[in-house]
Amino acid sequence: MHNEDFKELVWQKGRELYRPMPWRSDTRPYYVLVSELMLQQTQVARVIPKFQSFINAFPNEVELAGASLADVLKQWQGLGYNRRAKYLHDAAKMIQHDFEGTFPTAYKDIIRLPGVGKNTTGAILAYSFNQPSIFIETNIRTVYIHHFFNDHFDVDDKQITQKLEQTIDKQDPRGFYWSLMDYGSWLKANGMRNISRSKHYKKQSKLEGSVRQVRGAIIRELGNQTYARETLRKALGADNRFDPALEGLLRDGLVSESAGKLHLTK
């Protein structure tokens, strides 16, 4: 497919498949940051109500930075991968302390924010500032593999990046990326699951039976009260996953222990 034909198709699909989302109707960078971290490993349908609840509790960087991590983790419950909540909390504090309360606009500054890598930085630049930044995620891979690399295996992101640089709409990158995202989501929903052709594809581990499952259970339980270790172990009916789960949470700074009691970090 020629590049111009591809661009025209993406825009057509974007118009047909557009999905309204709160971080699209209001593209302030704080909203985009929250949504991008929530959307990592989590479907849009689950994120929208959690995003709205989170924004109601912490409507801006100032409110989030001033909250306790414990309160942030309580708002995050149901999303999983709780380290993302800590990254977001730390990012808000960095914006207040290092950037004088103003969300940074330069790539070199945005990428400094905790939990923000090159793809999240690119998404913020595109969605909030309408800059033609280049970033790759699952839906984007799905679209480009489908149209340009459908007979390839082990497709490298460098190949997709090169094609994206050739086809991105530099006049309206924000809308173009929205169209890519919605088209990619539609392709997957309609059986075009080609992501395993990507060299960078990693299948998400199952929650059931994992240490990650116990980490989430500990966070939920400590959202209600403090516990001594053994009391918490018994309350959860925990097995041999309990110790590595708890130690990981303590190491990550999500849970603290004082006076013999475990609690969410304040």
PEZIPE-V937192 format. One record per pair of residues at least 24 apart in sequence whose C-alpha atoms are under 8 Angstrom apart, sorted by sequence separation. I is the first residue (numbers start at 1). J is the second residue. D is the distance in whole Angstrom. If there is no record, write none. Layout:
I/J/D ; I/J/D
This chain:
65/89/6 ; 90/114/6 ; 91/115/8 ; 105/129/8 ; 136/160/8 ; 214/238/8 ; 50/75/8 ; 64/89/6 ; 65/90/7 ; 136/161/7 ; 22/48/7 ; 50/76/7 ; 88/114/7 ; 135/161/8 ; 21/48/7 ; 65/92/5 ; 66/93/8 ; 87/114/5 ; 88/115/7 ; 134/161/7 ; 214/241/7 ; 215/242/8 ; 64/92/6 ; 65/93/5 ; 87/115/5 ; 214/242/6 ; 218/246/7 ; 50/79/8 ; 64/93/8 ; 22/52/8 ; 30/60/7 ; 62/92/7 ; 134/164/7 ; 211/241/5 ; 215/245/5 ; 30/61/7 ; 61/92/5 ; 62/93/8 ; 65/96/7 ; 84/115/7 ; 134/165/7 ; 210/241/8 ; 211/242/7 ; 214/245/6 ; 215/246/7 ; 229/260/8 ; 47/79/8 ; 61/93/8 ; 228/260/6 ; 229/261/7 ; 46/79/8 ; 211/244/7 ; 212/245/7 ; 228/261/5 ; 229/262/7 ; 61/95/7 ; 62/96/7 ; 211/245/6 ; 215/249/7 ; 227/261/5 ; 228/262/6 ; 61/96/7 ; 226/261/6 ; 227/262/5 ; 132/168/7 ; 219/255/8 ; 226/262/6 ; 227/263/7 ; 42/79/7 ; 132/169/7 ; 143/180/7 ; 226/263/5 ; 132/170/5 ; 225/263/7 ; 62/101/7 ; 131/170/8 ; 61/101/8 ; 132/172/8 ; 133/173/8 ; 140/180/6 ; 143/183/7 ; 222/262/8 ; 223/263/8 ; 38/79/7 ; 132/173/5 ; 139/180/7 ; 140/181/6 ; 143/184/5 ; 157/198/8 ; 222/263/6 ; 223/264/7 ; 130/172/7 ; 131/173/6 ; 132/174/8 ; 139/181/5 ; 142/184/6 ; 155/197/6 ; 156/198/6 ; 157/199/8 ; 222/264/6 ; 130/173/6 ; 131/174/7 ; 139/182/8 ; 141/184/8 ; 154/197/5 ; 155/198/5 ; 156/199/5 ; 157/200/7 ; 130/174/5 ; 139/183/8 ; 140/184/6 ; 143/187/8 ; 150/194/8 ; 153/197/5 ; 154/198/5 ; 155/199/5 ; 156/200/7 ; 139/184/4 ; 142/187/8 ; 152/197/7 ; 153/198/7 ; 154/199/4 ; 155/200/8 ; 219/264/7 ; 38/84/7 ; 127/173/8 ; 128/174/8 ; 138/184/8 ; 139/185/6 ; 142/188/8 ; 146/192/8 ; 153/199/8 ; 154/200/8 ; 37/84/6 ; 126/173/6 ; 127/174/5 ; 126/174/5 ; 146/194/7 ; 145/194/7 ; 142/192/8 ; 145/195/8 ; 37/88/8 ; 126/177/8 ; 142/193/7 ; 142/194/6 ; 145/197/8 ; 142/195/6 ; 34/88/7 ; 141/195/7 ; 138/195/7 ; 141/198/8 ; 30/103/7 ; 29/103/7 ; 37/115/8 ; 36/120/7 ; 33/120/8 ; 36/123/8 ; 33/124/7 ; 32/124/6 ; 29/124/6 ; 32/127/7 ; 32/128/7 ; 29/127/8 ; 29/128/5 ; 27/127/6 ; 28/128/6 ; 27/128/5 ; 24/127/8 ; 81/212/8 ; 82/216/8 ; 81/216/8 ; 80/216/7 ; 77/220/7 ; 1/147/7 ; 73/219/8 ; 74/220/8 ; 1/148/7 ; 74/223/6 ; 73/223/8 ; 70/223/7 ; 7/167/6 ; 18/178/8 ; 6/167/8 ; 7/168/8 ; 18/179/7 ; 7/169/8 ; 14/176/8 ; 17/179/8 ; 3/166/7 ; 4/167/7 ; 19/182/7 ; 3/167/6 ; 14/178/7 ; 15/179/7 ; 18/182/6 ; 11/176/7 ; 14/179/4 ; 17/182/6 ; 10/176/7 ; 13/179/7 ; 14/180/7 ; 17/183/7 ; 11/179/6 ; 14/182/6 ; 86/254/7 ; 10/179/6 ; 13/182/8 ; 14/183/6 ; 17/186/8 ; 83/252/7 ; 10/180/6 ; 13/183/6 ; 83/254/7 ; 82/254/8 ; 10/183/7 ; 70/254/8 ; 69/254/8 ; 73/264/8 ; 70/264/5 ; 69/264/7 ; 70/265/5 ; 71/266/8 ; 69/265/6 ; 70/266/5 ; 68/265/8 ; 69/266/5 ; 68/266/5
